[in-house]
Amino acid sequence: MTASSAPPRTPARLSVRGLTKHFGTVRAVEDLTFDVSPGHVTGFLGPNGAGKTTTLRMLVGLTTPTAGTATIGGVRYTELTDPARTIGVALEASTFHPGRSARAHLQMFAPAAGADAARVEQLLALVGLTGDAHRRVGGYSTGMRQRLALATALLGDPDILVLDEPTNGLDPAGIAWLRSFMRGFADSGRTVLVSSHILSEVQHSVDDVVIVAHGRLVHASPLAALAALAVRTVTVDSPDRAALTDLVTRRGWASEPAGAGAPGALRLLHVRAAEIGAAAFAAGVELHLLTEDAPGLEDVFLRLTGQTTGVAA
Ligand SMILES: Nc1ncnc2c1ncn2[C@@H]1O[C@H](COP(=O)(O)OP(=O)(O)OP(=O)(O)O)[C@@H](O)[C@H]1O
């Protein structure tokens, strides 16, 4: 399956400038600034409650910012002359009338988006819902609702697609399909902004990442630049953990608990296994675990968003 064949009318850049939203004392989004480029898939990442959905809602005029702006091709959503052709949005927990079929749902929204009956059928086929299109949405699984939300977002054949946690509830085949769909959409010069709280779910789909935590921007770069932040680590353990801890302290190595994969072991940062082995040998500390870990992007993400415990350098 491929993205719609129509060429983009305007390569539209999304720009967020000083965007802020407070709900009473809750600072959901705080002075957020980032751009999303046409022709790219951008991952909008952060842990639960980081402010992703609130940001996306402000982008499409559903929530009023406390301060700052979110613009699409230079204008606010409410000022767009043809919003359905410009931006399609599938927000988290999209609500559908439970008694309506998927086909009836799309047919109801089609006129406002300038879509005809043929487009509705084309979209049902695209998202793999043709066989279930006559069924009441109330009986749909989470993944089927996600597919319907995507079809709804695509009704107006938009230049920009904003997807909030679209992999929630999707089966592996659905995730693989969504990945290639987003790639095709971006490769046709259009723009995709996709949110997730798990980097690994989107890391094979995105060109750029915008990472938020506690409503604030913590990192924005091409995905490749994020990989460069990966820290070399070595997992190490000894039958004499007190002696090992003493050695680590004396050497000044940054360390943290290795976690569930190796309970009680230490993970050392910014140091090579050979150096640790030599130092342990010289100090007479027996090691029964000494493993260089492949630096993982998820680790970088967890560190940037403060989701790790322990002492990192
Ligand atoms: N309407 C609201 N009233 C009060 N607080 C709200 C409202 N909407 C969001 N919040 C709060 O704002 C913060 C950010 O929520 P938001 O849903 O934007 O985060 P998120 O990054 O999308 O999280 P998740 O990954 O769990 O969906 C949270 O503390 C949330 O409780």
The ligand as an SDF file (V2000), in Angstrom:
LIG
                    3D

 31 33  0  0  0  0  0  0  0  0999 V2000
   -7.5930   18.9930   30.5210 N   0  0  0  0  0  0  0  0  0  0  0  0
   -6.6500   18.8340   31.4490 C   0  0  0  0  0  0  0  0  0  0  0  0
   -6.8330   19.2890   32.7000 N   0  0  0  0  0  0  0  0  0  0  0  0
   -5.8710   19.1810   33.6360 C   0  0  0  0  0  0  0  0  0  0  0  0
   -4.6720   18.6080   33.4170 N   0  0  0  0  0  0  0  0  0  0  0  0
   -4.4440   18.1280   32.1870 C   0  0  0  0  0  0  0  0  0  0  0  0
   -5.4020   18.2090   31.1370 C   0  0  0  0  0  0  0  0  0  0  0  0
   -4.8710   17.6420   30.0180 N   0  0  0  0  0  0  0  0  0  0  0  0
   -3.6410   17.2160   30.3650 C   0  0  0  0  0  0  0  0  0  0  0  0
   -3.3770   17.5120   31.6490 N   0  0  0  0  0  0  0  0  0  0  0  0
   -2.1190   17.2220   32.3710 C   0  0  0  0  0  0  0  0  0  0  0  0
   -1.0590   17.7490   31.6040 O   0  0  0  0  0  0  0  0  0  0  0  0
    0.0760   16.8800   31.6580 C   0  0  0  0  0  0  0  0  0  0  0  0
    0.4680   16.4640   30.2670 C   0  0  0  0  0  0  0  0  0  0  0  0
   -0.5250   15.5740   29.7510 O   0  0  0  0  0  0  0  0  0  0  0  0
   -0.4900   15.0340   28.2480 P   0  0  0  0  0  0  0  0  0  0  0  0
   -1.6980   14.1880   28.0630 O   0  0  0  0  0  0  0  0  0  0  0  0
   -0.2980   16.1770   27.3250 O   0  0  0  0  0  0  0  0  0  0  0  0
    0.8280   14.1460   28.2670 O   0  0  0  0  0  0  0  0  0  0  0  0
    1.3090   13.0410   27.2290 P   0  0  0  0  0  0  0  0  0  0  0  0
    2.7610   13.2790   27.0020 O   0  0  0  0  0  0  0  0  0  0  0  0
    0.4280   13.0500   26.0290 O   0  0  0  0  0  0  0  0  0  0  0  0
    1.1170   11.6990   28.0670 O   0  0  0  0  0  0  0  0  0  0  0  0
    0.7490   10.1930   27.5850 P   0  0  0  0  0  0  0  0  0  0  0  0
    1.9800    9.6100   26.9340 O   0  0  0  0  0  0  0  0  0  0  0  0
    0.4380    9.5290   28.9020 O   0  0  0  0  0  0  0  0  0  0  0  0
   -0.4270   10.2890   26.6780 O   0  0  0  0  0  0  0  0  0  0  0  0
   -0.3220   15.7310   32.5710 C   0  0  0  0  0  0  0  0  0  0  0  0
    0.1000   16.0470   33.8780 O   0  0  0  0  0  0  0  0  0  0  0  0
   -1.8360   15.7480   32.4960 C   0  0  0  0  0  0  0  0  0  0  0  0
   -2.4090   15.2140   33.6660 O   0  0  0  0  0  0  0  0  0  0  0  0
  1  2  1  0
  2  3  1  0
  2  7  2  0
  3  4  2  0
  4  5  1  0
  5  6  2  0
  6  7  1  0
  6 10  1  0
  7  8  1  0
  8  9  2  0
  9 10  1  0
 10 11  1  0
 11 12  1  0
 11 30  1  0
 12 13  1  0
 13 14  1  0
 13 28  1  0
 14 15  1  0
 15 16  1  0
 16 17  2  0
 16 18  1  0
 16 19  1  0
 19 20  1  0
 20 21  2  0
 20 22  1  0
 20 23  1  0
 23 24  1  0
 24 25  2  0
 24 26  1  0
 24 27  1  0
 28 29  1  0
 28 30  1  0
 30 31  1  0
M  END
$$$$
